[in-house]
């Protein structure tokens, strides 16, 4: 699915919860006003600031909202698979409101530059005469959650108080920060690549950025399964020789250009998702735990092959290669990628 438009299930469920209470209706409508303003007038311009990057625009925001429908299915009334099942509201309406607001704001700082874009969210919000928050307190909390979506241990750094009391309801801000951060990480794969743009524009994209587009193209499906406490990730490689295609990659110190094979970067990407899953799990105090990532890799040609591996708290990048030496026939993978373990920024 290349685009995601309209009202999402979590937004619909939120409206159903609050629609009979005039005070609570204000929370829904102020949130939705934020979403419309940002998606129609701000996010379309983010792509202009991130030339060569995968999608960080309006569709990215809506896909995260759709991911909540799976990640939080058993925690919000109306997000069950069956009409016969009535789920308890583990998240109260104020928590849902803050999560939705933080989501639509989390990437807007890219308008002022990619570097430390999470710190620039407040600057963008302050430029709006009316940013449609119910009050200053909820704006402060939503901004803390949004800023924590990236950066090393940002949830603890940006959200100093884990639990707050708001209108006699307990709100766990760090849990909300973890949900946003995990969903943002899981919005990966070919849904973030516009091949109508990428294929004809390859020669215009910075050489060190191409590896990220290619890895995205390999990932075809990411499915949270809350009832099983796992996340499934499916990737497909058309030709086996594509696994060992070499790309340049610029590391976060901005000065080091190294080479990496496509298969190695793909495994590192899943490993990074697993680190984010583990980081999220540090803040889980609701029934939305994810204990492992089940990764399936299919190679279509010259002969169909399937590889499966479980990433969890004990198994990651290094263990993948120990258990799948057949994917490294010339024993060169560790030569390709000199910074083992990737660039996890949790």
PyMOL commands that set and color helices and strands:
alter all, ss='L'
color gray80, all
select helices_A, chain A and resi 9-18+22-41+43-49+58-71+73-75+93-105+108-112+117-126+136-147+154-158+173-186+190-192+195-204+207-218+226-228+240-244+262-281+317-323+325-327+333-336
alter helices_A, ss='H'
color red, helices_A
select strands_A, chain A and resi 163-166+169-172+219-225+230-239+246-250+257-261+292-301+305-311
alter strands_A, ss='S'
color yellow, strands_A
deselect
rebuild
show_as cartoon
